[in-house]
Amino acid sequence: MKILAIETSCDDTGIAILDVKDGKKPVFNVLSNIVSSQQIHQQYGGVFPMMAKREHQKNLVPVLVRALKQSGLLILTNKQLKSQSKTLKKILEKESILFEIIKEFLEKYEKPDVDIIAVTHGPGLEPCLWVGVNFAKALSCVWDIPIVPVNHIEAHILVNFLSTRPGLVDFPAMSLVVSGGHTQLILMKGIGKYKIIGETRDDAAGECFDKSAKILGLEYPGGPAIAKIASQFGRGQTSSKLPRPMINSKDYDFSFSGLKTAILYRVRDEQASPVVQTTGLSEKFVRKMCFEVQQAILDVLIKKTIKAAKDFKVKTIILGGGVSANNELRKQFVEKTKKELSPNSHGRENNGIKVIFPEKHLSTDNALMIAVTGYFNRTKKIAWQKLSANANLRVSKLL
């Protein structure tokens, strides 16, 4: 089974092709996984949805061509769409840039040997989601290939199964999905059996990283920028203590807006100094703040996850989402869970607990995670006419 996957939930345009040998223990063969990141947003310090939508329209077909070529599935042809042209134009009536590009592509290349088109239909930025959804609908219409709609959050979890066979994950499991738009603790009783037990009440952890970086005058995205500078701050040095919101609450929810506000006030206090008004924030101050911002966020994420793991007596902890690529999070998560839950890293069992991380390049948004999730939802194929985007899609609806 070959799966063509499409991801456009935010500012990364992703296309992947996955070949799966079906069975009790599926064997995954990655034929291609292409991601085109939109650098244009860096100058604005955040993602503008309509700008991202326009960039997706420009990127989707070139990324698809690269993915098909890498997979050995790009075959030249020479045909006219004729009767399908009107339908194609109707599907892409709000993506005029994409219509002209995809029409030329479909007349130039043959239908590839693909069984399923998997596409992110939520959650995410609505304009971005619709570009990917309509692109999938157009391909499905012309190529007559069924579509599997994929939940982006579920994909961040199930990408771990690309290298970890389902039989090696013991349920129940606790998943921490932590990214720019989401911070959720999800109880898993099996693949497709989920319940959100905790989530952020305001800013997501990744969003807090981004906003904190902006306050400190750092580049976007903020997570990698803060992590890089924080690594230069020695653990033995004195740091500026910041709050850890809701770290001791009895529930499993998160809140990071108060932390962001504390950072803002701390920077304003520093900028009130006559010296700083002249020279700007010192490198020493920025290093100290980056270390503390990162540590405050990690402390909350780790403690809440460990509490949930204990309370629900889970056998496996699974991490996913862009923030899970953070080196310090991985290191401290293993150290603290080993101390309190007696697991070790890489999914190797020790006293019954497993901790599983995705490969770093699969933590951030990519289409390969959509392909893997498409495989596990392969029985949920739909016709292209029934596909739509849902920016507020909840993973708990999969129960």
Summary of the structure (lengths in Angstrom):
residues: 399
radius of gyration: 22.2
end to end distance: 25.8
largest distance: 71.4
contacts: 1412
relative contact order: 0.17
helix: 49%
strand: 19%
